[in-house]
Amino acid sequence: GAGLMLRTLANLNAITLGFVPNNLLTMQVVLPQPKYTVPAKRMAFFDRVAAEVRLLPGVRGAAFASMLPFQSAGNTRSFAVEGRQQLPGDVPDALFRAGTGDYLRTLGVMPIVGRLIDERDGADAPLAVVVNETLAHPFLAEGPALARRIKFGGPNDPYYTVVGVVKDVLERGYEREDKPGVYVSAAQFGGLAANIVVRVDGDPLSSAPAVERIIHQMDPDQPTRLVRSMNDIINLSVGDRRQHTSLLVMFGGLAMLIAALGLYGLLAQTVSARGREIGIRMALGATWKSVMAMVMSRGMALTATGLVMGALLAWSVTRAMSTLLYGVEAGDPVTFAAVIALLGLVSIGACAIPAIHASRVDPMVVLRDQ
């Protein structure tokens, strides 16, 4: 079980997130109604706060967004691509994220083609959208994605022009498959944003008091909540696995230690009880290699029996862990082989010490004592 959970954590850590989570501070800043009903007033607040935060020492970027990665599996909108007929099996539903001009760059998202949403995409500029790979491949596959047009909602809604394609971001966390996603400018979508994200040089949480102070200077009544680093948000999604892994590794290591000590004690007692026999064997010409082989064979026979029984039991019991695993099956042969090999090596070490002691028996001393 410990081996499978370690494989799970390794698989999760190897996944490409699509952005850079290190050194990112996040906090929720929900503007209350009706104080900020007018979109222009909301955008003015966002722009002023972001501009002041960027002036803080060690800050590399600051922006607001409607939803951050790993926060929500939903917040989607239906969409239609201009000039494309819907095909059987199409699910024209995309994750919809709005952010201020510096959002994607602050998050560390890299464009594949084109550009990111930026300061050029203001309220009076042509409507722009950035799409992810999962949307671009099936829905924009007929030709170059750039300059294609997409609209969201009903037939009377406006079209947005695709200005860039980015790698998939794990917006919905580790567990769910990739989904079409789009990114638009908050200024072009009614100032829709409720989170600030700040990239800093050092510990993100150390910059939180200064950021909160700027927000309260702009609006003394404006609350902030859920002050976390982006890594904290990500770790929450695998917290149960880390806890289970820690417990399984701890108890697994303890069980291995008890088994090794028990095997060592049993073989040491066997050597002591058969001391006269070993002395006679060596007096009659037995070599130290044959004595070691005799003791080791007994210990490894016990080990082999335990490993076979344990593996069969683990094969059935680990089925209950299926919902906790990621990227590895409950009966993964590689994990089972690795754990069996590790237990075998520990057992060899537990058998070797009594075997070495037995091979060093002086037959004359044993016979004289008897």
Secondary structure, DSSP 8 states (H G I E B T S, - for coil): -HHHHHHHHHHHHTS--SS--TTEEEEE----TTTT-SHHHHHHHHHHHHHHHHTSTTEEEEEEES--TTS-S--EEEEEETT----TT---EEEEEEE-TTHHHHHT--EEEE----TT--TTS--EEEEEHHHHHHHSTTS-STT-EEEESSTTS-EEEEEEEE----TT-SSS----EEEEEGGGTTT---EEEEEESS-GGGGHHHHHHHHHHH-TT---EEEEEHHHHHHHHTHHHHHHHHHHHHHHHHHHHHHHHHHHHHHHHHHHHTHHHHHHHHHTT--HHHHHHHHHHHHHHHHHHHHHHHHHHHHHHGGGGGGG-SSS-TT-HHHHHHHHHHHHHHHHHHHHHHHHHHHT--HHHHHHH-
